[in-house]
Amino acid sequence: MKKLLLIVAVYAQMGWGWGEVGHHLIARTAVEILKKHPALQGLRPDQSESISSFLTVFSAKQYQQGHVANIPDTFWRNLDEGMHEEGNLLGAPSHYLDSEELLTPLRATSLAEAKIPLTYSETKTKFQKVSNFFKNVGSLPWRAQQFADLYSSALKKLPNNPCSKNKKGELETRVALTFAGLLSHYTGDVSMPYHTTIDHDGIAVGQKGIHSYFEQDLVSELEISDLFQKVSRRADTLLSSRELRKSTPSIENLNEQSRSIYPDADPKLSTSALMMMVANDSYSLIEKLRQLDYTYSIASLNEALNMPECQNLKVVRELKNQFDTIDKNQQTIFGKVKVLSFPASYEDKKSERACRRKPGTKVNEDGDLSSSGKTVAEWHEELIIERLALSAALTAEIWVRNWITVGAPNLCSSYLYAHKPSFVSPTDPQCFGYALNENPKQFLKKDGKTALNTFKKRRHTADCVSF
C-alpha cells in the first residue's frame, strides 16, 4: 500500500469568511451584547441619554448589521459597472493575513513574538523583500482599522442638537452604522484559523476543502436559533470578564496582551492591535481544527466508495485500484484509510478536495460511524461557538470604545436601510486608505487598464459610502 504523503502546497486564496450565516450571526450577536459592555457602566449619569440612543439605534438595526456584515462577500465580489476587478483585486487580500510570510523571515513562531507593526506601511517596509506584499501577505488587520476609522469619523459628524427631525443626524447615524456593520465582516474573518495562514484550504496536509466546510457547511448544519443563544452567552462572557480559556482569550486578556506587546502604540491604532492579537490566537488553532476535521469529517475509503459525490474523485479511484489488489484480511484494514486529497502518486495536489461526510452524519468519539453518536457538526460545535463569540465580542468592543473615544454622541434613529453600500477601496486616501502606494502593475485588468483609483461615483466628493 502506498503511503499518503503530506506535501506542502500553496493555493489561490479562498474569498469567503464565515459564510452568510456566520457573518450575519456575528454582527447580530455584537448588537445583542452591547448593553452589557463594562465601559457603558462607567459613563457619567448625565450621559444616560447618549447611552440610551446608542443602544436603541443599534438594537433597531440588528438585522441590518447582519446584512451589511455580508456585503464584502456577497456584493463587493460581484460589483457591476466595470468594478468587478476592483472588488476582487483590491478587496480579496483584505480578508486574510498570511502569517507565515511575516513569521518565516523573522524565524518567529507567533505574531505576538514577531511584534508586527500596527500600520500597513510600516509592515510593508519591514518586509520589503516579500514580493507583491499586498496580495501575498494580505491586509486583514489594517482593513479593520480602516473601517474603525471611518466609523469614528462618521460619529464625529453627528450634530449636538436633538435628533427630532434632524436629517443630518439621521444620515450620519446611518453612515456610522453602515461602517460598523462592514467592520464586523473583518472582525469575523480574523477569528477563523484558515484566514491567518498561507495554506488557506488545508492542501498542505491533504485536507483540501476544509475552509468552506468548517465555516459554512458545519455552521449551517447547526440549528440557528440555538447557535445564536449559545454564541451570545459565550460572547457576553468574553466581553465582560477576565476569564481566559485555553482556546479563547477574553477581550480584557486581548487588551492586556496588546498593551504588553505594543506599550507605546498610538491609541488610534488599537483596532489593528486587537486584530493582530486575535489573528495570533487563530493561527495557533490551525492544528486543532485539522485534527477535528481528520477525526470526524474525513470519510474512510469504505464510506467514499458508497458516496456519489466522492466516487469519481481521482484519489478514490486510485485507492480503489489498490484495494482490489490485496487480500480480504488486508481489505478490512485498508477500507478504514481516510480519504485525503492526494495519494503519493497524485501529481496535481490542488485539483480535488478530500472526501468529507455530510455535516449531519453521526459518528462516535473515535470518529467511526455510529447511530448513537453526535453529528460531525456537533463535534465541531464548541470550536465554532468559541470563534464566532470571540468575533462578536471583538466587534462590540470596537463599536463601544470608538463611540466613547469621540465623545459618546447621541445616535439618531432612522427607518432607512443600508442595502448596497458602495465599495470602499483600501487605496482611497479620502477613506482612510492604508495601501496608498501599491504598484498598479500588480493589479491590471485584462484590457490593460489598472483597477487602482477607479472609484465608484459618489454624490459628494468627500463621501466614502453611498447606499
N, C-alpha and C positions, 0 to 999 in steps of 0.2 A: 504494500500500500504506500502510495506516495504521501509524503508529509505536506501539510499545509504550511506554507512559509508566510511569515509576517514581513512584508516588504513595504518600506516607507514610500508613499506616493503622494504627490501633490495634485490637487484637482481644482477646477474652477469654483469660485465662491458661490455657495447657495445663497439666494437672496432673502429667504423668509426668516422671520423671527420666531415668535411663539405661535404662529398661525392665527387665524381670525379669532378663535375662541379665547386663546391665551392672552393676546394683547387687549382685547375688549375687557376681559376679566381683571387684568392688572389695573387698568385705568378706573374701572368701577370700584374695585376694592380700595384704591387710593382715596377716592372720594368718601367711601364708607367709613374709613378710619380717621379722617381728618379731625373730627370732633374730639377725639381722644389724644390729639397730639400734645405732648407735655408743654411745648412752648406757648400754646394758647392759654394755658392755665397761669402763666406768669405775666400776662399783659395787665396793664392798669385797668381799674374799674371803669374809667371814662372811655375805654376802648371797646366796651361791650357791644356797642352798635356796629363797629367795624368787624368784630369777630362774627357777630350775627349775620351781617351781609356776606362775609366771606364764606361761611358755612352754608348759608341759604342758597347763594348763587351756584356754588359748586354742586350742592346736592340736587338742585333743579336741573343741572346739566350732566348728571351722572351718565346717562346713556349717550349723550353727545360726546363726552370724553372717551367713551369706549369706541365710538365710531371713528373719531379723529385719530385715536391711537393706531388705527389700522391704515390710515391714509398713506404713509410712506411705502407700504407694501401694495395695497390694493389699487391705489390711484397713481402715485408718483412713478411706479414702474410701468405704467401704461399711459403715459402722457400723450395728449394729442397735439395738434398744431405744430408738428415738427419738433416737439420737445422730448420725444421718447428716448433719444440718445442721451440727453442731458440727465433725465431721470435715472437712467441706468449707469452711465459712465461716472457721473458725479455723485449719484445717490447711493449706489451699491456699496462702495468702500466704507460708508458711514455706518454700516450695520455691524461691522466686525472689527476686531483688533487681533492681528496675528502675533501672538505673544512671542513665539519662537524667533521672529525676525528681530525682536528687541532683546531677547534674553541671550541668544547664541553669541552675538558679538561681545557681550559683557561677561560671558560664562556664568550667568546668574541662573537660578532655578525658579525664581518668582519675580513678579512685577514689583512687589514690595521691596525685595532685596535690590532690584535694579534701580529703584527710585527714578522712574521715568519722568521727565519734565511734564509740567501740567499744561503747557501750551504746545500747540501743534508745531509752530515754527521752531521752537527750541528743540523739540524732539527730532524734527527732521534734520536740523543742523547737527545734532549729536550723532545721528545715524546716517550721515550723508553718503556713506558707502553703500547703503541699501538702494538698489536700483528701483526706479518707479515707486518711490516711497508711498505716494497717495494710494495706489492700488494694492501694493504688496503688503503693506503694514495695516492699512485700514485706519479709520479715524473715529471710532465709536465714542471714546470719552470726550473728545473735542466737539463732536456733533451735539452731544447732550449739553455741553457748556454753551454752545451757540443758542440753543432753544431756551435755556435757562436765562440767558442774557436778553433774548427777545421778549420773553415773558415778563421779566423785571422792567424792561423798557416800556412795555405797554402799561404796566401797573403805575409807573411814574406819571403817565399822561392822564390818569384819572383826575377829574376836577374835584375841588374841595366842596363845592356846593351840593345840595341834596340831589338825590337821584331822580326824584319825581319829574317826569317829562324831560329828562336830561339825555338828549340824543348822543352827545359826545361821550357821556359816561357809559351809556349802553354800548356804543361802538368800541370803546377802548376795553371794556369788560369782555366783549365778545372776542376781540383780538387776543387779550391776555389768556382767556380760557382756551382758545384755539392753540396757542403756543404751548400751553400747559399740557394739552392733550397730545400734541405732536412730540413733546419732550418724553411723555410716558412710553412712547414706542421704543425709544433708545434706552431708557432705564429698564425696559423689558428685555431688550436684546442682550444687555450685558450680564444678566443673571443666567443665561443659557450657556453651559460649558462650551458647546461647539461653535459659539460666536467668538471665542477667545483663543482659537488655535488655528494654525495653518492647515491642519488636517480637518477641514470643516465637516466632512461627512464620514469619517471613520475608515477611509480607504486604506490608510496605513496599516490597519490591523484586520483587514478583510471584512469590515462591518459597514460597507457602503449602504447608505440609506438610513443610517441611524439618526441623522439630523431631523428630517421631517417626521420620521416615525415617532421619535420622542416628543417633539414639541407640538406636533399636530395630531397624528393618529391616536396616540395614547391619551392626550388631553381630551380629545373629542369623545373618546370612549367613556370617560368618567361622567357621572351624572352632574350636569352643570350647576344646578341649584345647590346640591350637596357640596360640590367642589368650591363654589363661591363662599359658602359659610365656613368651610374649613380654612380656606386661604385668608379670609377676613379675620378669623380668630388668630391665626398664626401671625399675620401681618401686624395686627394690633399689638401683639406681644413684642415683636421685633422692633416696633416703633417706640413703644412706651417703657421698655425695660432695659436693664443692662445684661440680660441673660445672654449667655454665649453657649450655643450648642456646637458640637464638633463639626456639623455640616453647615451651619448657618450663623453668622455673626449678627448681632442686633445693630440698629442704627447707631447707638451710642458707642458700641465697640468699633464700628467703622470710622466714626468721627475721631475716636481716640487713636486708632491706627494712622489715620490721615495726619493728625497733629504730630504724631511721633515721627513719621517719615518725612513730612513736609512742614517742619516747625516754623519756617519763615515765609510760608506761602501767602500770596495775596488772597485775602478773604473772597475776593471776586471770583477766584478760581476754585472755590470749594466744590462746585459740582463736578468738575473734571477730576478733582482729588478723590471724591467719593466713588465716582465711576471707576477710577483706577483700582480702588480697594475692592470693589465688587468684582471687577474683571480678574483680579488676582485670586479671589475666592473661587470664582467659577472655573478658572484654569486648573485649580487644584482638585477639582471634582471629575475631571475627564475620565480618569481610570475607574472611578466608582460607577459612572454611567456605562462605561464599556462592559464592566463585569455584570451589571444588571441586565444589559442587553444580551450579552453572550449566554447568561444562565437562563433567562426567562423568555427572550424574544426570538432568538435564532432557532430555526427548526432543525430537526435531525434529518438525515437522509431518508429514513423511512417515512417521515412526515412529508418531506418535499416531493417524494415520488407520487403522493396522493393529493398534491396541491396544484390545481391547474395553473395558478399564477407562477409556480416555480418549476414545473416540469420541463419547460423549454429553455430554462437557463443553461448556459454552456457548462457552468460548474456542476450542475445536477446531472447533465448528460455524461460528463466525464467521470464523475463519481459512480454513476450507474454502470458504466462500462467496466470499471474496476470491480464493482460489486458482483457483477455477473461472472467474473473470472475466478472467484475464490470459493472455498467450500462452505457448506452451510453453517458450520460452527463459527467460522470467521465472520460470516454474514451477520450473525446475531450482534456481534460487537460493532462491525463496520456500519451497520444501519443506524447506530446511535451517533455517528460523526456529525458534528454541527456543520451546516452548510454555509460557510463563509463565502465571500465574493470571489475567491480565486483559489485554485489548486496550484501546485508547484509548476505545472506545465502551462498555466494560463498566462499568456503574454500581455494582453491588454487588461490590466487590473482595474481600469476605470469604467469599463463599459457596462458592467452588470452589478446589480445590488446583491446583497446577501439575501437568503431566503428567510423571511420572518413569518411568525404566526400572526394570525389576526389578533388585535388587541384584546378581544373578548375571550380568547382561548384560555381554558383553565389548566393551571399547572401547579404542581406541589412545590415545596420549599427547595427541592433539589433541581427543579426545572423540568421534571418529567410530566407528561400529560396526566391529568388526574381530574376526574369528575367532581371531586370534593375539594379541589384546591382553589386558590384565588386566581383571578384573571391576570393576564400579563400586565394589563394597565394597573391593576391593584398592587402588583408587586413594585411598580414604579411610582405609585401614588405619593408616598412620603416625600420622595425627592422632588416630584413635580410641585407639590404644595409648598415645600420649603423655598424653591426658586421663584415661584410666582409671588409668594408672600414677601420675599425679600425685594423684588421689583416694586411691588405696591408700596411697601414701607419707604423705600428709597424715593419713590415718586412723591409721596405725601410729604416727606422731609424737605425736599427741594421746593415744593409748592409753598409750604408754610414759611420756611426760613427766608426765601426770597421776598415773600409778601411782607414779612415783618421788617426785613432789611430796608425796604423802600418806604417804610413808614406806616404799614398796615392800613392802606386806604380802603374806603368803602367801595364795594363792588355793586354795580347796578344791574338789576335783573332785566332780562330781555327774552322775548319769545323766539327771537331769531336763532337759526340753527346753522352751524358751520358744516355745509355739505361737502364741498370740494375745495379745500384750501389750496392755494397755488404753491407750486414747488419753491422751496427756499434753498438757494444754492449755497454750498459751503465756500464758494469763491466770491460771493457778493459782499463788498465792504459795507454797503448800507445796512446789511442784515447780520452784522457781527460775524461775517465770514472769517474763517480761520485759514483756509487753504488758498491764500490770495496770490501766491507766486508760483502756481503749478505751471509746468511746461505744457502749452496747448498741444504739442506734437503727440503727447501721450493720450490725448482724448479726441482723436479725429473721427468725424463721421465718415460713412462710406463714400460720400461725394467729395471728401477732402476738406470740408468746412469744419472748423473747430466747434465743439459743443460748449466750450467755455464762453462766459459772458454773453450768452443768448438767453436773456431772462424774459419770462412771460410778461406782457404789458400789464401795468397796474394802473389803477385810477389816479394815483398820485405817485410822484417820483420817490418820495420817502417811504411809501408803504412797503412792507415786507411780505404781506399776505393779503390775498383777496379771497372772496368767497364765491 
